Amino acid sequence: MLRGLHIQKLKYLPAVLTVVGLLFSTACGTPAQFGLNEQTESFGQVVTYNTQVDMLLVVDNSGSMGTKQTQLSQQLLPFIDYLVTSGFDFRIAVTTMDMSGSGARGSFVGSPNVLTKSTPDLRNAFIRNISQGTRGSDLSRGLEAMAFAISDSKLAGENSGFWRKEALLAVIFLTDEEDASANNTQYYIELLDQKKPLFIGGSRGWLASSIVVKELSQQCTSLNQFASPGYRYVGLSDASNGIIESICSPDLIQASANIKARITEVLTQYHLASDADVETIRIFINGKLIANDPSNGWTYDSRGYTITFHGSSIPPANAKVQISYKPKKARA
């Protein structure tokens, strides 16, 4: 017999969802039944859905990078359009890897230097901000530039209006050289972990993606036929399960698409209230049953009780998503 409806509001990151659970009790005179009842959790339409993402692009503006800047600015435009039409609350800023005395040194570039969905002529403003030319220092210090850009002093000064505590921080590096920053990759991993503590469920509050020279290869060289794999950027991206793409691709269409997919996967992750028996999970988006599929469906990670959506099954911000499952039985 249904005794009532228990409504619990659960705040978590990267999404804030209202969790609706139906609690059942035994009917009068009916022997108690042992076991775990199915739980139902719903979000979309009836709840506030936190879709905040702060994107920082760190762009190499040394002599060999003009063409790649143009490619990235053009080929990320569908992602920008997607963020707008899907209802995501985004802020986008760009800095360069030039840490010389005449370089940006972590300051955001462009005007306006923080882009949002309300920025006039957003697409062209995005192109202008990424297109930073090729007169920057040949000593690229992308990790250091990122650290300067999100330092407390910068965020309180010329980089104000970008940082939000509850937003996912998505950093994208574009370069054909290895990083030459003073500190090693682990230093910057720990810095980002400190600036963006773990979300509920244990996932990182930041995501790094890199478009770099991935490995030594005669087919992938930088200026003057010098190959300079970006191992430090790769290490940072690996730490956050970010995307790593080759800058030597003829275009960056696939790289841009993969970065878009990974960011939206993280934004739409959902953390269940308890560990689920994966065989019992049923998910509907706008009334349509979604398959357990890593390409165009959902997957489940018992660490953090996390549902991740993939491909064509990533729900837009206004979708109605319903999840039912049975919790795992406790071990004796």
Backbone torsions as a table, in degrees:
resi	resn	phi	psi	omega
1	MET	NA	131.4	-179.9
2	LEU	-74.9	121.8	-176.3
3	ARG	-98.8	-15.0	-178.2
4	GLY	164.3	175.8	-179.2
5	LEU	-117.8	120.2	-179.8
6	HIS	-99.3	121.6	-179.3
7	ILE	-113.8	123.8	-178.4
8	GLN	-126.6	129.5	177.2
9	LYS	-95.8	121.7	-175.1
10	LEU	-116.6	121.5	179.1
11	LYS	-98.5	128.5	176.9
12	TYR	-153.2	168.8	179.9
13	LEU	-123.4	147.7	9.0
14	PRO	-84.3	3.5	178.8
15	ALA	-122.6	149.3	174.3
16	VAL	-111.7	115.2	-172.0
17	LEU	-129.4	149.6	171.0
18	THR	-90.4	129.5	-177.1
19	VAL	-104.9	124.2	-179.8
20	VAL	-111.9	117.8	-179.9
21	GLY	-119.3	138.2	176.7
22	LEU	-98.1	120.2	-179.4
23	LEU	-102.5	126.4	-177.1
24	PHE	-109.8	149.0	171.0
25	SER	-128.4	168.0	-178.6
26	THR	-76.6	149.6	178.1
27	ALA	-70.3	158.0	-178.9
28	CYS	-58.9	129.1	178.2
29	GLY	81.5	-4.1	-179.8
30	THR	-91.7	130.9	179.9
31	PRO	-57.8	144.9	179.6
32	ALA	-62.1	138.0	177.9
33	GLN	-107.0	128.3	-179.4
34	PHE	-92.9	141.3	-178.4
35	GLY	144.7	-178.5	-176.8
36	LEU	-111.2	125.7	178.5
37	ASN	-73.8	154.2	174.9
38	GLU	-69.2	139.6	177.6
39	GLN	-107.2	148.3	177.7
40	THR	-123.8	128.5	177.7
41	GLU	-128.0	130.3	-175.1
42	SER	-127.7	144.8	171.2
43	PHE	-148.1	164.8	-174.9
44	GLY	99.0	142.0	177.7
45	GLN	62.3	-56.9	-175.2
46	VAL	-87.5	0.5	-175.2
47	VAL	-135.6	168.1	171.8
48	THR	-86.5	126.3	-174.3
49	TYR	-113.6	110.6	-176.4
50	ASN	-77.4	112.7	-177.5
51	THR	-121.1	34.7	-176.9
52	GLN	-78.1	130.1	174.3
53	VAL	-141.0	129.2	174.5
54	ASP	-106.9	114.4	-175.8
55	MET	-104.3	126.8	176.3
56	LEU	-117.6	118.7	176.5
57	LEU	-101.2	125.5	-179.8
58	VAL	-111.0	108.9	-166.3
59	VAL	-112.1	130.2	173.5
60	ASP	-72.8	124.5	178.8
61	ASN	-117.7	34.5	175.0
62	SER	-83.7	-177.9	-166.3
63	GLY	-60.4	-22.8	-173.3
64	SER	-100.4	8.1	-164.6
65	MET	-106.9	0.9	-174.8
66	GLY	-57.1	-49.2	-177.4
67	THR	-63.3	-41.9	-177.3
68	LYS	-69.4	-33.9	174.3
69	GLN	-60.5	-44.3	-179.8
70	THR	-62.8	-44.7	179.6
71	GLN	-60.2	-47.0	-177.2
72	LEU	-64.4	-43.3	-178.2
73	SER	-62.4	-39.0	-179.1
74	GLN	-75.2	-40.5	-169.8
75	GLN	-88.2	-7.7	169.9
76	LEU	-90.5	-6.7	-178.6
77	LEU	-58.9	-40.9	176.4
78	PRO	-59.5	-32.7	176.9
79	PHE	-67.0	-42.9	177.9
80	ILE	-61.2	-43.9	177.8
81	ASP	-60.0	-41.0	179.9
82	TYR	-63.4	-43.2	178.9
83	LEU	-59.3	-39.6	-179.2
84	VAL	-68.7	-51.8	-173.7
85	THR	-71.4	-25.5	-178.2
86	SER	-88.7	-3.7	174.8
87	GLY	86.5	15.2	177.9
88	PHE	-73.7	146.4	179.7
89	ASP	-99.6	98.2	-171.1
90	PHE	-118.6	154.4	168.4
91	ARG	-132.3	136.6	-175.8
92	ILE	-128.1	130.4	177.2
93	ALA	-135.3	155.7	-179.2
94	VAL	-129.7	137.4	167.0
95	THR	-134.0	168.1	-179.9
96	THR	-103.7	172.6	177.7
97	MET	-91.6	7.5	-178.0
98	ASP	-85.1	107.8	179.8
99	MET	-106.1	16.5	176.9
100	SER	-73.2	173.9	-178.7
101	GLY	-59.3	-29.9	-179.6
102	SER	-98.9	3.5	-177.5
103	GLY	-87.2	-179.2	-179.6
104	ALA	-68.3	-31.4	179.3
105	ARG	50.3	45.4	175.6
106	GLY	87.4	-7.9	176.7
107	SER	-72.8	143.5	176.4
108	PHE	-69.4	143.2	-178.2
109	VAL	-109.5	161.0	178.3
110	GLY	95.7	170.7	179.5
111	SER	-145.2	114.0	-2.2
112	PRO	-70.7	155.4	-175.8
113	ASN	-90.0	-5.2	170.4
114	VAL	-127.8	118.7	-176.8
115	LEU	-99.5	140.5	176.0
116	THR	-134.0	178.0	-179.3
117	LYS	-65.9	-16.9	179.3
118	SER	-96.0	3.1	178.5
119	THR	-65.8	127.0	177.2
120	PRO	-60.0	139.1	178.2
121	ASP	50.9	52.2	-172.1
122	LEU	-55.5	-44.8	-175.6
123	ARG	-61.7	-46.6	-179.8
124	ASN	-70.7	-32.8	175.7
125	ALA	-63.4	-39.1	178.2
126	PHE	-63.8	-44.7	179.0
127	ILE	-61.0	-45.0	-179.5
128	ARG	-62.2	-41.5	-175.9
129	ASN	-68.0	-34.4	178.8
130	ILE	-77.7	-31.1	-174.5
131	SER	-79.7	83.8	-173.6
132	GLN	-101.3	9.8	174.5
133	GLY	76.8	-167.7	-171.7
134	THR	-131.5	27.1	-177.5
135	ARG	-104.0	12.5	179.7
136	GLY	-77.6	173.1	-179.8
137	SER	-61.3	143.1	175.6
138	ASP	-74.2	-11.6	177.7
139	LEU	-94.7	96.2	-174.7
140	SER	-84.4	125.3	-178.4
141	ARG	-125.8	68.0	-172.9
142	GLY	-66.6	-41.3	-179.3
143	LEU	-66.3	-40.0	178.2
144	GLU	-67.1	-39.9	178.1
145	ALA	-61.9	-41.5	176.7
146	MET	-59.8	-46.6	-178.7
147	ALA	-61.4	-42.1	177.1
148	PHE	-62.8	-42.2	-175.2
149	ALA	-61.3	-34.8	-177.3
150	ILE	-105.5	15.4	175.4
151	SER	-68.5	155.1	-177.9
152	ASP	-59.2	-39.6	-177.2
153	SER	-67.0	-40.9	178.5
154	LYS	-67.4	-43.6	-176.8
155	LEU	-67.9	-23.9	176.4
156	ALA	-87.4	-11.1	-177.4
157	GLY	-115.1	-114.9	-172.9
158	GLU	-69.6	-17.2	179.0
159	ASN	-101.3	21.2	-179.2
160	SER	-68.4	157.9	178.9
161	GLY	88.1	7.4	-177.8
162	PHE	-109.7	-49.0	-166.8
163	TRP	-79.7	130.7	172.7
164	ARG	-130.5	131.7	-173.7
165	LYS	-58.0	-40.7	-172.4
166	GLU	-93.1	1.9	-178.6
167	ALA	-86.1	148.5	167.6
168	LEU	-68.3	131.4	174.2
169	LEU	-95.1	116.3	179.1
170	ALA	-113.3	114.5	-178.8
171	VAL	-106.8	134.6	178.0
172	ILE	-124.5	125.0	178.6
173	PHE	-104.5	137.5	176.0
174	LEU	-129.8	112.5	-179.1
175	THR	-164.1	156.8	174.5
176	ASP	-112.1	20.0	179.8
177	GLU	-133.4	160.2	174.3
178	GLU	-72.9	152.2	177.6
179	ASP	-69.5	140.4	-179.4
180	ALA	-118.4	23.6	179.5
181	SER	-66.2	157.7	-175.0
182	ALA	-67.4	-34.4	-176.4
183	ASN	-98.8	161.9	-178.5
184	ASN	-85.1	174.6	-175.6
185	THR	-60.4	-40.5	-177.9
186	GLN	-59.4	-34.7	177.7
187	TYR	-59.0	-42.9	-177.3
188	TYR	-77.1	-29.7	172.7
189	ILE	-61.1	-47.6	-179.1
190	GLU	-66.9	-35.8	177.7
191	LEU	-63.1	-45.0	179.7
192	LEU	-67.2	-37.8	176.6
193	ASP	-62.1	-35.0	179.2
194	GLN	-73.1	-41.9	-179.9
195	LYS	-70.6	-34.5	-179.4
196	LYS	-126.0	86.9	-179.7
197	PRO	-59.1	161.8	-178.7
198	LEU	-57.5	141.1	172.3
199	PHE	-74.0	163.1	171.8
200	ILE	-58.9	132.6	-174.3
201	GLY	103.1	-11.3	173.4
202	GLY	93.0	-0.9	179.8
203	SER	-81.3	152.2	-179.5
204	ARG	-70.4	149.0	178.4
205	GLY	-86.5	6.1	178.4
206	TRP	-136.9	156.5	-178.5
207	LEU	-141.1	124.5	179.1
208	ALA	-111.8	131.7	174.7
209	SER	-123.0	148.4	-173.4
210	SER	-134.1	130.8	170.5
211	ILE	-112.0	101.5	-167.0
212	VAL	-143.7	176.3	165.0
213	VAL	-74.1	115.5	-171.2
214	LYS	-81.2	-30.4	-177.3
215	GLU	-161.8	162.7	177.0
216	LEU	-63.8	126.7	-176.8
217	SER	-162.7	141.2	175.9
218	GLN	-68.4	-20.6	-180.0
219	GLN	-86.4	-7.7	-176.6
220	CYS	-136.8	94.0	179.2
221	THR	-127.4	160.9	179.4
222	SER	-103.9	-153.6	-174.6
223	LEU	-56.2	137.8	179.6
224	ASN	59.7	31.1	176.7
225	GLN	61.9	29.3	180.0
226	PHE	-102.7	117.9	179.6
227	ALA	-84.4	128.5	-177.9
228	SER	-136.9	80.3	-178.6
229	PRO	-58.4	140.8	-178.6
230	GLY	-91.7	64.8	-174.8
231	TYR	-61.4	-34.9	-179.4
232	ARG	-67.1	-40.5	177.6
233	TYR	-66.5	-40.4	177.4
234	VAL	-59.6	-42.4	179.7
235	GLY	-61.7	-40.9	178.6
236	LEU	-66.5	-41.6	179.3
237	SER	-66.7	-41.1	177.7
238	ASP	-58.9	-40.1	-177.1
239	ALA	-62.2	-27.4	-178.0
240	SER	-109.8	10.5	-175.8
241	ASN	55.7	39.4	177.4
242	GLY	-84.8	-179.6	-177.7
243	ILE	-89.7	139.3	175.8
244	ILE	-125.3	118.6	-177.3
245	GLU	-127.6	157.6	-179.1
246	SER	-87.0	128.9	176.2
247	ILE	-73.5	-11.7	-178.7
248	CYS	-86.8	2.1	174.3
249	SER	-63.0	146.9	-179.8
250	PRO	-55.0	-33.1	172.8
251	ASP	-142.5	175.7	-177.1
252	LEU	-112.9	24.7	-178.3
253	ILE	-62.8	-50.3	-178.5
254	GLN	-67.6	-38.9	177.8
255	ALA	-59.3	-45.5	-179.7
256	SER	-64.0	-40.9	179.4
257	ALA	-64.6	-40.5	-179.5
258	ASN	-68.3	-38.6	177.3
259	ILE	-64.9	-43.8	176.5
260	LYS	-56.6	-47.8	-177.3
261	ALA	-62.2	-42.9	-177.0
262	ARG	-67.9	-41.7	179.7
263	ILE	-63.7	-44.2	-179.1
264	THR	-70.2	-30.2	173.0
265	GLU	-59.5	-46.2	-179.0
266	VAL	-66.9	-42.1	-179.1
267	LEU	-61.4	-34.3	-175.0
268	THR	-100.5	10.9	174.8
269	GLN	-61.1	147.0	-179.7
270	TYR	-130.7	131.6	-179.0
271	HIS	-103.4	116.8	179.5
272	LEU	-68.8	163.1	-179.5
273	ALA	-75.5	-22.1	179.9
274	SER	-151.8	165.5	-178.5
275	ASP	-68.0	127.6	-173.5
276	ALA	-97.9	148.0	164.5
277	ASP	-75.0	108.6	-169.8
278	VAL	-59.2	-28.4	-179.1
279	GLU	-68.5	-17.7	-177.1
280	THR	-100.3	-3.1	-177.2
281	ILE	-71.2	128.2	174.2
282	ARG	-127.6	128.2	-176.8
283	ILE	-126.5	131.3	176.7
284	PHE	-121.5	133.3	172.9
285	ILE	-115.9	117.0	-175.5
286	ASN	50.7	40.9	176.3
287	GLY	84.7	-4.3	-178.6
288	LYS	-99.2	129.3	178.8
289	LEU	-69.7	129.7	-177.8
290	ILE	-106.6	137.0	-175.8
291	ALA	-81.5	154.8	169.5
292	ASN	-76.8	98.0	-172.0
293	ASP	-153.4	126.7	-176.1
294	PRO	-75.2	-8.9	-180.0
295	SER	-95.7	-53.6	-176.5
296	ASN	-136.6	43.6	179.7
297	GLY	-149.3	-131.9	178.9
298	TRP	-134.5	157.6	171.9
299	THR	-132.3	160.3	-177.3
300	TYR	-124.6	135.3	176.0
301	ASP	-122.4	117.9	-176.9
302	SER	-67.2	-18.4	173.6
303	ARG	-76.3	106.9	-176.2
304	GLY	88.5	-1.3	179.2
305	TYR	53.3	51.5	-166.3
306	THR	-103.8	126.1	168.6
307	ILE	-94.4	127.5	176.0
308	THR	-119.5	131.7	178.6
309	PHE	-95.9	148.6	-174.5
310	HIS	-133.9	150.4	169.9
311	GLY	56.6	-130.7	-176.2
312	SER	-71.3	-8.4	-179.5
313	SER	-96.8	4.9	174.6
314	ILE	-68.4	120.1	-174.9
315	PRO	-78.5	138.9	172.1
316	PRO	-69.5	169.7	-172.8
317	ALA	-63.0	-24.6	-176.5
318	ASN	-101.7	13.8	-178.7
319	ALA	-76.5	153.2	172.4
320	LYS	-99.5	115.1	-176.8
321	VAL	-116.3	129.3	178.7
322	GLN	-123.3	132.1	-178.3
323	ILE	-127.3	126.7	172.8
324	SER	-125.0	149.4	-178.4
325	TYR	-167.4	164.6	170.5
326	LYS	-107.9	130.8	177.9
327	PRO	-64.6	153.4	175.5
328	LYS	-64.6	143.9	176.7
329	LYS	-72.6	138.7	178.4
330	ALA	-65.8	139.5	178.5
331	ARG	-74.1	142.3	-179.6
332	ALA	-69.6	NA	NA
